[in-house]
Amino acid sequence: MDPIKNQISAIDPLTIEPVAEPNGEEALHKILSGTTVFSDNRPIAAVTSLEQRRRRKAQIAGGLLLGAAAVTVGVLVASSFETVSSNPLPAVTLQTSTPTPTASATPTPTPTPTVTPTVTPSATPTVAAPVTTPPAPTTPPAVASAPVVPPVQAPTTQTYTFPDGHLSFTYPVGWSIRADQGPFDPPGTAEASRIVTVFDAAGAEVARIFNGNYADGTAGLVDRTILDRAVVPGVRDNSGELVEFGFSSNQSQYIPYEGPPYEGMPSPRTGPVEGPPTYIMDVRVSSELQAGVSSSGTNQVRVPNGIMSAYAVFDPSKNPAFATPDAAKAWMGSTQYAQLKSMLLSLSYK
């Protein structure tokens, strides 16, 4: 065996080739027969260089180091996460360059290069921060609100009751009344007879209401146009007939003469009397409130304690009270008309 090969083989503790037992006789013959020539020109392909052995050692050492590191990383990851990713770590690539061996008579030891394995770091799994659901807001208990009390409205009307307590009515706040002695018969019944005069807020007389045991009146012939009417629910005539509120226009008519003619008697006249109509707003029984030509009638209503009459008073300085029928209809839309109508409809007998 070549002694150089033996020396080189002795260096590698992992690979030791068996050394054949030398033939003594052959060796002695070579020594005695001539010069022994030692040669190192063995085919290079069959010789493992020292450099290659050292690189192999470095590769083995690097592999062991990487294995230990992988185990350590696995332990750390297992201890840090509850779930271990099933994705394998990427392969570690070792960059190894195999230089072409150069034949040399005397092998020159080359310093062993430090092989730094390039490790491709695996993607570090991103652990999402735990989602914390904020607690639901606590709804404060409902506080029972105080009941809404509507504002107290000031009264718009006031009530007047006659001294004997039978007849009463309401009239607007701001208006005023004056009670006077009314006609009576027989003597001793004066306390049961009153004429109540109603004044508006400006102090003008706007209505009269009477209740007593005595009354009189006259009538004539008129052509009546009814502008408004409504039943007075609180009063009923002794006959059982309904009592109504009415607003009408009354044009006086000539009364036909039915007696025997006499000397100097003017020719009878018929038809309307010249002059403006008379406007009447009062309370009377239904039979006394007829449209067309009829008796002017009376507004006296018979009640248990005597007579009741109620009517509006128009400005005496105006004759007629309204210049035209259209003016009278326009007044029906006024506040004063509504107040007077409401007052007459409120009459109540107990």
Sequence and secondary structure as in RCSB ss.txt:
>XXXX:A:sequence
MDPIKNQISAIDPLTIEPVAEPNGEEALHKILSGTTVFSDNRPIAAVTSLEQRRRRKAQIAGGLLLGAAAVTVGV
LVASSFETVSSNPLPAVTLQTSTPTPTASATPTPTPTPTVTPTVTPSATPTVAAPVTTPPAPTTPPAVASAPVVP
PVQAPTTQTYTFPDGHLSFTYPVGWSIRADQGPFDPPGTAEASRIVTVFDAAGAEVARIFNGNYADGTAGLVDRT
ILDRAVVPGVRDNSGELVEFGFSSNQSQYIPYEGPPYEGMPSPRTGPVEGPPTYIMDVRVSSELQAGVSSSGTNQ
VRVPNGIMSAYAVFDPSKNPAFATPDAAKAWMGSTQYAQLKSMLLSLSYK
>XXXX:A:secstr
  HHHHHHHHH SS         HHHHHHHHHHS       S GGG   HHHHHHHHHHHHHHHHHHHHHHHHHH
HHHHH SS   S     B           SS           B                                
     SEEEEE TTSSEEEEEETT EEEEEE   SSTT GGG EEEEEE TTS EEEEEEEES       EEEEE
EEEEEEEEEEE TTS EEEEEEEEEEEB     S   TT      SB SS  EEEEEEEEGGG  SEEEE     
EEETTEEEEEEE   TTSSSSSSSHHHHHHHTTSHHHHHHHHHHHT EE 
